[in-house]
Amino acid sequence: CRQAQQRWQEAADAYQLCAYTYDYPELNAQSLVDAAASLAQLKKTPDAAKLLAQVGKEYASTKAAPLAAEQLLKLPPSP
């Protein structure tokens, strides 16, 4: 909801809450990818990169891992 409303910080917070509250690897990985996308909209590139890298390390076997790797490469370099 928050992402559709372009309320990026609230969306990022909600996605991270989901990822760190439940123990479902597929859901957690996708939540972190979505949180990173929201943070990227806020120009918080280092924070987004950290979450995407976390998906690659902790959830490498999930469907979201290749997406996280792809998005990590697309992030602009941080200043």
Long-range contacts (C-beta under 8 A, 24 or more apart in sequence): 2-38, 3-34, 3-37, 3-38, 6-41, 8-38, 8-39, 8-41, 8-42, 9-38, 9-42, 11-35, 11-38, 12-38, 12-39, 12-42, 16-51, 25-59, 25-61, 25-62, 26-59, 26-62, 26-63, 26-64, 28-59, 29-55, 29-58, 29-59, 29-62, 29-63, 29-64, 29-65, 29-68, 30-62, 30-63, 30-64, 32-59, 32-64, 32-68, 33-64, 33-67, 33-68, 33-71, 36-68, 36-71, 37-71, 40-71, 40-75, 45-75, 45-76, 45-77, 45-78, 46-78, 48-75, 49-75, 49-78
